[in-house]
Structures are given as structure tokens and as C-alpha cells.
């Protein structure tokens, strides 16, 4: 039944797009996030549905959308430059086969992030794209949250729809994405016009947020705990009663402590003992190796260049015997270890030019969302009440991602690149509305001057 349901869902998306081509864009969002072809065991698994939806999305825009007001923005230019640079580094990659395998999905994620903003021409389209992204990610999150609540969590033990440690199904990535979309869920619950914001919608939003908070517990991803802390700090900016918020957050955290498994405490405790944790120590060795590597290869070594690393270091091991504490050093030799940091991922694979482009992409995004937030936050018109909160939500989501990405190699994560596309779409939408408003004022002034001149013709 699940196989048939997934197949029918995709086919309904495709069929509806014949009349409304923008639905093909939504179909690609759904397919790329959920990967139903991996969940399916027969019908969809033999069809390249992701590629079909990708091509249909472009075809629908070419055939059905107006191109009159299409704009190419600075961030789309940065994405295009990053795409070209990644292709160039592919030519001198240290490990061509592995690099080609990563390039096969990276180019598609970058191209779609460039393309998505040109389709987001109305508020309804922006909202619909956000809703599809949140609900699709929510399907994975709710399933994982239910398994966690039922005692099926644990590091490496939380089974999702597919046993595939990639994209949204990688535990730390899912934890980061789950926390980052919480501000967006709150925005949907308050400002969406697709459905009435009644108590049932707000209840569903609350339950989805609860499921999002369960993901770092179920996956026991240390990054997820850090992201929760960052979210808590960010929310202080917009809440009206800050002391009540702090007290409520503290009470909620204390109430949750008795229900957390012992394995969660053990894993989180390693956050305070980095030098004694082999995983953390290995990451630092990889980062130091990467810095040495780009010293001689400043243009990077292409995708998966980390496979060439190797190192040996001393790991302190603390042993307690009653009141006696002794420290012994264990020699660790390792190699071909992943970067576990998007910053070092970009630096090692794409060199200094790639890292600069990636940082510029996100730095400009944070600035643009802040500009929208400040410019639109005090506007009184009913149609101008949603832009500032959405910019704030997307900005929070991006900050949480950047914090999580510091400890994960998710520089090209497709879901995050979709969020970048949403930011660009919102920026373009707001600039067009501001330009139209300015032009309307100028037109009104010209008309007034002409009317005055007609009523008072010059004396001969």
C-alpha cells in the first residue's frame, strides 16, 4: 500500500502540473527532500522521477510563466560562479570517480537553487513552496519523532524511511534541518493564507515543533543540542516577554531531563571533553590536515579530496581507580576521514575561491534578510505584515544551519540550498513591490503636476 500511495502522490503532482506548471516545481521539492523512489521497492524505484520532475519544473516555467519581470540577482550570480568553480575543480580532482559521484547531485542542487527564485513571483507561490518543504521534511521528522518517543532512538539506531546515510536521512543533518525549520513552522502557523490560522492549525504546528525537538534526542546528534541552544538565543530577539520566555524554556528543559535516556547523557557529556573524545580529536586532526593541504593546493583538490588524508596523534585516556586518576596516551592512526565541517569541506575541495564564494553566499543572505526585516517590520497595510516575519524566520533558519554546518560536511545540502532559493525569491519579491510603490508615487506626482498645469495655463 505504501508503494502505491507514493506512486499515486507523484503521479498526481505530475498530472496537476499540466494545468498549473508551477506544481512541477513543488513536485521536485517533494521528491528531492523525501526521496520516495528510495522508499519505494517497485513502482517508483525503477523510474527516474527526480530527473523527470527537475526537467518538468524548467519546462513548465519556460512554457507557462511570464519572463517580463525576471531578474538575476547577486546571490544567483554567486551560485552560478560556485557552480562553474565546482566544475573546474572537478577537472583536477584527486579522486575523479568519487568526485564525479558527488558532482552528479551537487550541480543539480545548485542549478535548482538558481532557478527556484524566478518561479516565486507571488505570495501564494512563496507560501506554497515553503509549505511543501516543511511538510515533506515533516513527514521524515514526525516518523523519527514517533520512533524516539516509543524508545526506538539512539546514536546510529534511529531508523528512518530508508536506511540511507545521505541527504535528509543522515542523522546530524536531519537534526540540524529539524531545528532550523522551527521558526518557519511558527511563521506558517501565524501568517499563511493557504489555510485559516485556527486552533487546529496551531495545534498541528505545535506538535510538529515538538517532533523537531525530539530529533536531536532520537539521533543523539551533539550538533542538534547546539542548534537548540542557538535557536533559544535567537528567539529572544523577537519575543515580547523575554523573562517569561526564559523561565518557560528553562522549565521545559528541566521537565524533559527525567525522560532522556542514559545514552543521551553519555553522548552529550563528550561536548565538554573534546581532547578525550576520539571523534572530536580526529576531526581536529582532519581540519589541521586540510589547512596544510590548501597551503600547497590553494585551489582545492576537488570533491572528496579528504580521501587522501592520513595522520597519527596521541589521544589522552583518563583512567580512575578510586581516588587515583591516571592519564595514558594512546597512539591513534587514521586516514581518509571526512571533513565534518562545511568550512573545511569547502576549503579542502574548492580551495580559497570556493570558500569565499560559499561564505559570500550566506553572508549576503543574512544581510538581505535583515534589510527586509527592518524595512517591513513597521508597515501597517494588511498585505505588508508577513514579509518581515518571514525574513526573520529564514534568517534564523540560516544561522542555525551555519552553526550546524560548522561541525558537518553539508555545504551543498539540497534542502538548505532550497532555503537559499526562498530567500532570493523573497528578496526579489520585496524589491519589486518597493519599486512598484516608488513608481506609483512618482506617477501620482507627475499626474498632479500635469493637472495643475492644465488648470493654470501660462498667460500669453
Secondary structure as GFF3:
##gff-version 3
##sequence-region A 1 460
A	DSSP	alpha_helix	2	16	.	.	.	ID=ss1
A	DSSP	alpha_helix	22	34	.	.	.	ID=ss2
A	DSSP	alpha_helix	36	39	.	.	.	ID=ss3
A	DSSP	alpha_helix	49	64	.	.	.	ID=ss4
A	DSSP	alpha_helix	74	91	.	.	.	ID=ss5
A	DSSP	alpha_helix	96	119	.	.	.	ID=ss6
A	DSSP	alpha_helix	123	149	.	.	.	ID=ss7
A	DSSP	three_ten_helix	167	169	.	.	.	ID=ss8
A	DSSP	alpha_helix	171	180	.	.	.	ID=ss9
A	DSSP	alpha_helix	182	191	.	.	.	ID=ss10
A	DSSP	alpha_helix	199	219	.	.	.	ID=ss11
A	DSSP	alpha_helix	222	235	.	.	.	ID=ss12
A	DSSP	alpha_helix	242	257	.	.	.	ID=ss13
A	DSSP	alpha_helix	262	268	.	.	.	ID=ss14
A	DSSP	three_ten_helix	269	272	.	.	.	ID=ss15
A	DSSP	three_ten_helix	274	276	.	.	.	ID=ss16
A	DSSP	alpha_helix	278	296	.	.	.	ID=ss17
A	DSSP	three_ten_helix	305	308	.	.	.	ID=ss18
A	DSSP	beta_strand	310	321	.	.	.	ID=ss19
A	DSSP	beta_strand	324	335	.	.	.	ID=ss20
A	DSSP	alpha_helix	342	376	.	.	.	ID=ss21
A	DSSP	three_ten_helix	382	384	.	.	.	ID=ss22
A	DSSP	alpha_helix	387	405	.	.	.	ID=ss23
A	DSSP	alpha_helix	414	455	.	.	.	ID=ss24
###
